[in-house]
Amino acid sequence: MNINNNNFQKNSNISRTLEILWRCNSVSRVEIARQLDLYRSTVSNIINSLIDVGLVFETEEGTSQPQGGRKPIYLSLNEKFGGILGIEIQPGNYKAVFINLHGEVLLKKSQDVQIDSLEICIKNIIDDFVTEIEKLNIPLLAVCVGLPGVIDSEKCKIINSDPFYLNDFSFFEFCEKNLNVPFLVENDANCLAWLQLARKRKTDLRDFLVVMAEEHANGIGVGVALTFDNKVRYGRQFGSGEFISNSWRPGKSGQTGMSIEERKKILTDENAYFQWIKELFETLTPTISLLAPDCVFIHGEPTKRQKEIQSFLKKEVPQFFAVLEKSKCLFEFAVEDNYEVALGAASMMLQKLFTVPDITEIDSRTRFDWEYLFSIAKGNK
């Protein structure tokens, strides 16, 4: 592993400084130095360089401390410095959002498309959005795509995606030939975990279990994402979150013990639907007990029937709520939103920019040099 210590330290200090601004919105140099345990002169040098490139600006003057001294000057991220394009691609359609550095949605679009080539589809979406982004006069800094499958996000590779009939598919050559900005790809359920990490960044919630349930050809498919200590966890083979219910047995198709006929009726037959709900939450119960997350988030199809599901669970799966209470774990249905995966994909990129990498991530394609991003922002203006 080849590490330039000076460059790594420089990028780390920039990311740590920006993370505080991202989480707090407005903060002084003194407070940044205190939180990072850095000399004030070091923080001032970092902030001055970020002001010079237009990423940070001074907002207002605070009040002096009782003991006197200079009034603190508050700082904020420049929301117009650049934005991130997040895309969700499913067989037959895509949804995309363009967000600024605060995570605010500036553009969004969905469209049915015939996907003969995933690479060509992505390029067409980006080209289409670039025209709209240029009207905002906000540079495109990066692109992140979320889709179903087992994804090695560190190498920008699809290990397996049954909906797209892809195995061991790398985007490396595509990125080199077609894109002049950083590009990432992520599993769709994991995108929702990144989204919740972004939304909860001002809270003390750090460990999540995120459940995504979406309509598929043969019923409903479930994906689970795990976050611990504010990081999405992938597992050694990037297979974390592949859901199998307690009733599933070897040789059985699907994710549960339900027959193909029963699974096809989940969305049209009440008995089949609540049989599926029961299997899902009975399986989640011991997982919550073992992992003790701060919160369980439910996304997708179940968000349409929240009250019915909660009433059913209290009666038919009471152990679920008992374990939540024992573990002091919150339980939330996400707000129904068709753009959540796309927004989560964009949120992933933001958090990659604003956090220091683990040592195992340094050679990953998910890490980018800030000087490179500064040049992108300058060149796209």
Order of alpha helices (4+ residues) and beta strands (2+ residues): alpha-beta-alpha-alpha-beta-beta-beta-beta-beta-alpha-beta-beta-beta-beta-alpha-beta-alpha-beta-beta-beta-alpha-alpha-beta-alpha-alpha-beta-alpha-alpha
